[in-house]
Amino acid sequence: MIRVLLVQIRDAGDPMAEHERRCVADRIGVDRIELETRNALVEPARAHWADESDAVVIGGSGDYSVHDPRSARWVAELQTLIDHLLATRRPTFAICFGHQLLGHHLGVPVQTSEPQAELGTVSLRLTQHGERDPLFSSLDREFAAHTGHSDHVSHLPQNVLVLAEGDRCALQAFKHIDAPFYTTQFHPDMTGREAHDRYMAYREALAAAERAEAKARADRFHPERDDTSVLLRRFIDLVERGQL
């Protein structure tokens, strides 16, 4: 069995924490992993969290931004974990907030910006680095991905390769040049239906008119375009074979 650590950034009691855990387990295959979960909003993130794991997945965050001053303490704690993951070359796959966290860690501003915001299933493409990468080469050169973010990494950090790009938000996937640390701005952990459900779960508290608008926006997810759902399973395949 492959031991996988899922690092979450979710409020205590958030039902989407279990939703995220279930999505990650389903994409990888529940019969092949031991999945441990730690939540950086419930307990301080520590480097030793990863020491008993073969691979790490860093999830999304719901309503939290890397650059929000209120997030500074636990973002700094997560950066200590990232330093450890990079130093030990622990295979890591960071999603959405995790993608932004690596950009922030490498000194690049993360910004909230409507022109770069995405919600729904979008068309992306591999770069030349992506086409040659052992993980991302499992995708077609042009592929669909499920997105839901208003923050983005503002420009290319040093020491990463861009593996995928898009027209609205350019920097869609990275790999660190010195470690098997992958990131995606999009969500390979979810099918289109799951992405729709998670988006709507965070909008339940809206007034009726806003809820109707949110529902229309959530219908931008296309369940038949789950192109990237292979990535997490492929990631663990490579870990299991010692190829990362």
N, C-alpha and C positions, 0 to 999 in steps of 0.2 A: 504494500500500500504506500502511496505517495502522501507525505505529510504536507498539507497546505495550510498556511496561515492567512486568514482573511482579516485585514485591518479595516475597520469601519469608522466612519465619521458621522454618527447618527445620535440624536437625542435618546436618552434612556426612555424606553417604552415606545419608541417609534416603530409601528408595525412594518415599515419598509425596511427595517434592519433584517427581519426574518425573510422578507421578500428578496432582498439582495443576497442573503446567504443561500436561499433556495435556488435562485437564478445561477449563481456561481457554481454550486454543486451540480446542477442539471447540465450546464454547458460543459463542464469537465467530465462528468460521469460519476454518479454517487457511489458506484461499486468499486471504484479504483483509488479513492482518496480518503484520508482522515482529515477532516476540515475543522480546524480550530478558529475561533473568532475572538478578536480583541477589539474593543471600541475606545478610540482615543478621546471621546467626549465623556466617557464613563470612568476611565482610569488613565493616568498619565502614560503616554507612549514611552516605552523603554527599548533600548537596543536589544536586550536579551529576549524579547518576544520572539524573535526569528530563529533563535539558536537551535531549536529542536525541529525546525521545518526544512523541507526540501525545496519549497518554493513559497513565494509570498504574493498575494493579490491585495492591492490597495483600492478600495472602492470609492464610490461617489459620496456626496455630502448632503444631499437634500437642499437645505437653505443656507449653507455656510460658504463664505468666500475666503480664499487664502489670504487676501489682502485686507480683510476687515480687521481693524485694530482690536476688536473684541476676540478675535481668533488667535491673537499673537502668542499667547502662552502655549496653547496646545499645538499650534503650528510649529513652534520652536522645538517642542518635544518630539514631534513627528520628524523634524529635520535630523535630530540625533539618530533616530531609527534609520533614516535614509542614508546617512553617513555610514552606518554599520552595514547596511545592505550592499552599498557600493564597495566598501573596503573588503568585505568577505565574498564579494561576487555571488551573492545569493540570488538565484533567478527570481525576478520580480516582474509583475504585470500590474501597472497602475492605471486606473480608469477615471476619466473625467476630472474630478477634484484631484486625484492622484497624479494625473498628467500635469495639471497646473502646479501642484506641489513640487514636482521635480523642476519645472521651469523657475519657480520662485527660489528653490534651493540653489539653483545654478546662477542666481543673480539677475534674472530677467523679470521685469514687472508683469504681474497678472492684472488685467484690467477688466472692468465691467463695461461692456460696449454693445449697444443695440445693433450696429452694423455687422458685428461678428457673431451675434447670438444666433443659435439654431434650435429649432424644435421640430422633431419629426424625422422621417427617413430621407436622407440626402445622398447625392451621388458624389463619390470621392474617387481618387485615383492613386495608384502606387507611384512613388518616385523610382528612379533607377536603383537607389539603395534598397527600397522596398522590394523591387522585383528580384533582387539578389539575396535578400534576407531569408534565412532558413525558416522563420516563422511566417512572415508576411507574404512570401512567395506562394503560400497556399491559397491566396486570394487571386481573383482575376485582376487584370490591370485596372479596369474600371469596376467599381463595386458599390453596393448600397450599404449604408450604416445608419443606425438609430442614434439620434442626438437629442440632447436637452440641456442647454447651458446658456448662460448670459456672460460668463467670464471666459477669457481666453489668454493664452500666453502671447504677449505682445510682439515679441520677435525671437529669432532663433538663438537659443542658448549656445554657449561654447560646449564642446565635448559631447555633442549628440549628432546623430544622423537622422534626417527627416525621412520617414518611411512612407507616409501618405499625406496627401494634401487635398484641399478643397477650394472652391471659388469664394465662398463667403467667409470661412475661417480657414486660413491657409495651413496652419500647423496642426495636423490632425493625428500624427503618430510619430514618436521618437524612439530611438534606441541609444543608450549611453555607449560611447565608444570603448570604454574600459571595463564594462560589466554587462551581464545579461539582464539589463534593466530596461523593460519596454514600457511605453505609455501610449494611451489613446485618449483623444478628446471625446471620441464617440464611445458608444456602449456595446461592446461585444458580449457583455454578460447577459443581455436581454434580447428576447425575440421582440418583434414588433408589437405583439399583443401585451407582453409584459411591460414594455416601455410605455404603452398607452395607459396601462393600469397604474404604474408608479406615478406618472405625471398627474393623473386624475386624483390619486390619493393625496398628493400635496396640495390639491386645489379644493378639497372638500369644504374648507372653512370659508370659502368665498361666498359673497351674496349671490342670489339666484341669477341675476343678469350676467355677472362675471363668470359664474359657473357655466352658463350656456356658451359664452365666448371661449372659455377654457376647453370645453368639450369639442368645439369646432376646431380649435388648434390641435388638440390631441388626435383628431382624426387624420392628421398628416402622417401618422405612423402607418407603414404598409407591412402587414404581417407576412406577406408572401416574399419579402425581400430581406431575409435573415442571412445575408451573405457572410457577415462577420462572426456568426455564432460558432464557427469552427475554430476561432483563434485560441480560446482558452484551452480547449482539448488538445490542439496542436502544440501549444506551449508546454503542457504537462507531458505530452509524448516526447518532446525534445529533452525535457528535464529527466525523464525516466531513462532515456537512452544515453544520457551524459553528453548531449550535444549542445548544451548551453553553459 
